């Protein structure tokens, strides 16, 4: 990595260490209650499974050896374990996030292994698991934090077992290019565009009420101290090229009108689905995309 990229990744790590503390304290609800509810599966994972299931044996992750990349504080990783995945691993670069993930899984009695590492080089820290994962997943705000995807794709391919499946469901590349009102293109869409910004807030600030609207007097969550963020654009050519170049075959590509967080200020919240979408009267645009790829069976 260049010196600038190394510094940018360090900025993001400090930022996500702070975010982990904020999220664990205030934005994901009561983590103890989540851990104690054996039926809880996050809405993110329910949507992920809808994309992934048609490509799995019996439409299920049951019995599948699963790796969750960029797992953050482990709420979704725990959800995959509860859906029956076996030998579940979660990987994240933030030690603060992993501390909360381990505490959550311990309270839930979940047998999950958490590993610290960069998602671009997961194969290096999981070298004893090369070719062993049946399923690798990553979702909901992940690859925009990675400077490039070539090593990422190669690492995924090396960790998948022959016939294994990779699934990503993430923010649509179009979102990167839009202004905060979601109506004008103001930033480069194509790969290689970097966005650096300062904010003391995170994508979730307080638990939302049932209607998804925050009142003016709603208390704010603790702000983060390390405020510098770096994001990188990844267009479909780069995303698909990274996976195809690593030897995977692409089985499905989708574009979806719902997102997992309030990515644009005008989005409407749907409590029954715990998701956001454009309100009636505004242009219909994709807010998320999904992609499923497979490592070919050994010849």
Protein Blocks (a to p, Z undefined) as FASTA:
>chain_A
ZZklmmmmmmmmmmmmmmmmmmmmmmnojfklmmmmmkbccfklmmmmmmmmmmpghhia
ehiacddehklnommmmmmmmnopahiacddfbfklmmmmmmmmmmnopacddddddfkl
mmmmmmmmgokafbdcdeehillmpfbfklmmmmmmmmpcghiacddddddfklmmpcfk
opacfbdfbghiacddddfbdfbfbdcdfkopacfklccddddfblcdcdddddfklmmm
mmmmnopacfbdcddfbdfbdfbfkbccdfklopadddehiacddfbdcddddddddZZ
